[in-house]
């Protein structure tokens, strides 16, 4: 017996709360189940390992003079046989000194000037097809963004996975700059959560997840089989879809580590996420029937992991809606029983619980460091930020690629 008389609107709001909870609950349960099945990290040393594959590293760069030195320095220091590794900087429509800096550092530079296709996917297609690099005798191609750095053993570890039969190896992506701002620290927690709670358990079971736009190594035979048919702004999500539909084998490698610059300002984060989320939603609209068919045919498999990851923007949208709908429903149903102290207490508990989760993620991943602690305060509200971006991208998707300036806090070149 409910001690409060409920109107029809109250019942509708309560029912809506329950229905909306099903989406994040399903996503959360899936990833929790995946984590609990194989939760422990298994580090593998590259000492004494003999690499076999000839790898071409492409560094796409669009006006990256502030950061290009860092990635080139890290690539020059990798422990991989020089006769098996080539590095080329893809200077795409640059109007600064990116190409000159790379050439002065002793690296080969491919300069592209094509304003009709100003996207990273378009630049890579030009390198693969027009420049003939996909047919140049390499075993695999690695894409490393200009605002990244890689660990010395990155390619040794990736080659190990190629020898295990991977079509695509996705390395671990860590935040390079968690100490820059609370936002970059929050993104450090997000990458730690993805790496430790999702990617590592899937790696332990030999399952694939998501191919990021950087820190990967792709077998050339797989690229030739699948093709580079990118139509959205999220080339990584779309290539993941193409790989999953073709039955490609993607292996995550937690020991192949690269560091990426995280957005340290709100405008930078907004622009970056708008492009990614718009592209992911477009992938879902375009490929959902084919992905569902693949899930049915494989009775789960990699396509299921892909499907669950593509629904994450919707999970964030639902979280944002519930952030408003929950208090409204509570007020309409229990308004006469609520006090300001009770409401503030619930908000405080929510904030504290979210902060504890963020701290636990960093501790589990071994990244509980001073630069990341500031992000713990913002972490409980990450879903709201990504929910706003998701809703805007759903109704007003971004259609054109816009570059994101990197290394704004780095010294300017001489």
N, C-alpha and C positions, 0 to 999 in steps of 0.2 A: 504494500500500500504506500503510494507516494504521498508524503504529507503536504505537497504543494500542488495547487491546481494548475495544470498545464494547458495553455491555449494551443490552437492548431499551429500557430507560428512557432511556438516553443518546441512542439514535437517535430516540426519540419527542420528546425535548426539542429536539434539533437540528432536526428537521423542523418542530416548532412555531415555533422561532425564524425559520426561513425563511418559513413561511406568514404569520406575523404581520408580517413585514417588507414584505409585498406591499402592505398598506394605506397606510402612510406613504410607501412608495416611489412608488406611483401618484399620490398627492396631491402629493408633492414634485416629481415629474417634470412633472405637468400645469402647476403654477404656474411652474416653472423654464422650461418651453417657452413659456408665455405671456409671461414677462418678457423672454426673449431675442429674441422676435420684434419687440418695439418698446420698448426699455428707456429711452429718453431722455425727459426731461421737456421739454415745450414750453409755456413760460409765455406767456400772452396778456394784454396790457394792456387795461384797460377804458376808457382815456382816449378820449374822443370817441364812445363807444358810446351808442346811443340805445335805451333800454329801451321796451318796448311793453306788457308784461303788468301787469295790476293784481293785486297779491299781498297776501293776508291772512296775517299772521304770527301763529301761535298759540303761546303760551308756557305749556305745562302746568306747573302748580306745585302741589305738595302740601307745605305747611309749609316754604317755601323762603325765609324772611325773612333768612337769613344770606347768600344769594347773589343774590337777585332784583334788587338794585340794579345788579350788574355787567352782567347780560344786558340790562337796560333801558337802561343807559348806552350800551352798544355799539350797540343798535338805534336809539337816538336819533342816533347819529353816522354812520349809513350814508349813502353817497352814492347815493341813489335818490330819484326824484321823489316828493314827499310826497303828491301826488294819486294816485299809483299804489301806495302802500304803507300798509296799516293794520296796527296791532299790537294784539292783545288778549291779556290775561293770563287764563288759564283756572285760577282758584283752585279746586282740586278738594278738597273736604272739609277745608279748612284750619282749623286751630285756633290759628293764630298771627297775626302781623301782615302776612302776605304781601299780602293784598288791599289793606290800608290803605297799605302802602309803594308799591305800584304806582299806586294812585289819586293819592297825593300827588305822584308823579312825572309825573302827567298822562296816564297810560295808561288805556284802557278795561279794565274787569275784568268777567269773567263768573264768578259764584260758583255753584258746584255743591255740593249737599248730598244725596248719595245713597250711603248706606252699603251698599247691596245690590250695588254694582258699583264696588269700590275699586281700579280699575286705570287705567293711563294710556289703554289702548285704550277703556275704557268712557267715560272723560272726553271723549276725542276724538269718539267716536260721538255723545255728547250734544251736543257743539258742532256737529258736522256735520249731524245730523238734527233733534234736538229744538229747537235754537236756529236752525236753518235756514241756517247759514253756507255750506253747500255750494251753496245756491241763491240766494246773495245778490249775484250778479253779478261775482264775482271770477274771474279767469282761472286762478289757481293759489293753493294754500295751502302755506305753509312751516311746518314744525314745528321749533321751537328750544327745547331743554330749558332749564329755569331755571338750571342750573349751567353753562351755556355762555356764551360771548361770540362775536360774529361780527366779521370784518374789515369795514372800511368799504365794500369793493367786493363783498361777498358776493352781494348780490342783482343787481348789475350783471352779474357773471360767470354767475350762475345763469340770468338772463334771456337771456343770449347762447346758452346751451345750449337753452333753451326755443325760441328762434328757429331753432335747428338741427333742431328736430323732436322733442325729448325729451318723453316723457310724465312722466318723473320725473328730476329732477336731484339727484344726491347730491354734496354738498360734501365737502371734505377735513376730517377731524377730527383735531386735534392735542391733545396733552396740555397742559392749562393749568398744571399744578402738578407738574412732574417733580422739583422740588427738595424737596417735602414729605417724602418718605421713599424708601427703596430700592424699595418696592413700586410707588409712583407712577412712579418712574424706569424700572422694568422695563416698566410699561404704556406708557410713552412709546416705548420700543423696539418694543413690539408694534404700536402704531399706526403708527409709522414704517415698519415692515416691511409692514404691510397697504397703506399708502398708496403707498409707493415701488415695492415689488416686485410688487404685484398690481394696484392700481387705476390707476396711471399707465399701465402697458403696455396694459391693457384700454381705457382712455380713448383712447390713441393709435390704437387699431384700431376705435374706435366701438362697442366691446362693453360690455355691462353686467355688473355684478357683484352687489353687495348694497346694499339700501336700509337705511341705519341709522335708528334711531329719532329722530335729531336731525340738524340741518344739511342738510335736504333741501327741495326745492320740488316739489310734486306738482300737475300740471295738473288742474283741477277736472273737466274732461271725462273724464279717466282715472279719477278717483275715482268718478264717476257710473257709468262703464262697469263697473269692477271691483267697486265696493262696498267697504264697510268691514266685512267679515265676519270679525272676529278672534275666535278661540276659545282661543288659547294665551296664555301669559305673555310670549311674544316677538312683539310686534306687528310689529316691523320684519322679522323673518324670515318671518312668515306673509304680510305684505303683499308682500314680495319674491316669495314663491311665487305668490300670486294674480296679480301683475303678469307673471311669467314665463309662467305657464300661459295668460294672456290675450294673450300676444305683445306686451306693452307694451315701449316703448323706454326704457331707463334709461341715462342718460349720467352718468358721474362727471366732476366738475370740480375739478381740483386747485387752481385759482385761486380758487374759492369756499371760503374757509377759515373754519372755526369752531374754537373751543377748548373742550374739555370737561374738567371736573374728573375726574381719575382717582382711584380708590380709593387712599388713603394708609395704610390700616390693614388688617390681615388680616381682621377680622370684616366690614368694609365690602366688601372685595373678594370674600369668600366669599359673602356674601348677594347681591351684585350678579350674580356669575357663576352662582350656583345658579339664579337666576331665568332668566337668558339661556340657559344650557345646557339646562335642563329644557324651556324653550319650543322650542328648536331641535330637540331630540330628539323632542318631540311633533309638530313639523312634519314631521320625517322619517318618523315612523310613519304619520302621517295622509296625507301627500301623495306618498310615494315612488313608488307605481305611476303616478300622473299625471305626475310629473316625468320618470320614465324614458320614458314614452310621448312626452312633449314632446321629450326629447333625441333619441329615434329619429326623430321626425317632422322635426325641424330638422337632423338629422345633427350634433348638437353644439349650437352656438349658446349664447345666454344661459342656457338651462336647464342646460347642462353645467357652466358656471361655478357656478351655484347649487347643483347637486348636489355638486360637489367641496367647496364651502364648508360645506355641511351635514354633510359627513363629517369635518370637522376635529375635533370632539369625540372621534370614534372613533380618529382618528390619535393624539391625546393619550393616550387610554386605552391604546392599544397601546404607545406609548412608555413609559408607566408600568409596564406589565406586563413589557416587555422589560428595564426597568431592574432588575427583580428576577430575571427569568428568565435573563438573560445571565450574571450572576455565578454563579447556581446551576448552570447548564449547564457553564460553564467549570470550576467546582470539581469537578463530578461526572466530567467527561471528563478534565480535565488537572490535577486536584487535586494529584497527587504531584509535578507539575513547577512548580507555582506557588509563589511566595514572597510574603511580605507587601510587600516592596519593589516587586515587579512589579505587584501589585494596586494599591498606592497610586500607582504611576507611571501606570497606565492611567486612574485617576480624575483625576489631575492633568492628563493630556493631554486628557481629555474636558472638564474645566472650562476649560482654556486655549482649546481650540478653540471652545467655545461663547461665551466672552467675546470672542474675536476676531470671531466672526460678529456678535455684538451691536454691537461697535464699528464694524464695517464697514457695518452697516445704518444706524446713526446718521450716519456720515460720508457715505454715499451720499445720504441724505435731507437733509443739511445741518443736522443737529440734534446734532452732537457738542459739547455744551455741558456746563458743570460740573454742572448739576442732573441731567443724565441719566446721568452716568458711574457713579453708584452702582448703577444698574439693571443694568449689565453683569455684575456679580458674580452676580446672581440669574437672569439671562436663561437660562443653560444648564439651569436647573431649572424653567423655566416650564411645560414639557410635563408634568412630574410633578404640579405643582399643578393644572393644568387637567385632567389625567388623573384625579386623585382626585375632583375635582368632577364630571367626566363619569360615572365609575363610580357614584358616589352618586346622581346625577341619573337614571341609567339604571334603577336598581333602586328608588330612592325619590324619584321626581320631585316637585319642588315644585308644589303645586296651587294655592296662594293667593298673591296679590301682596303683597309686603311692601315698604314704602317704605325708601329708603336715605337717611340723613341726609347732607346736603351742607354744605360750608363750615364744617366743625367747627373749622378753624383760622382762620376769618375773624372779624373783629370782630363782636360782637353789635350789633344795631341799638339806636339810642337809645330 
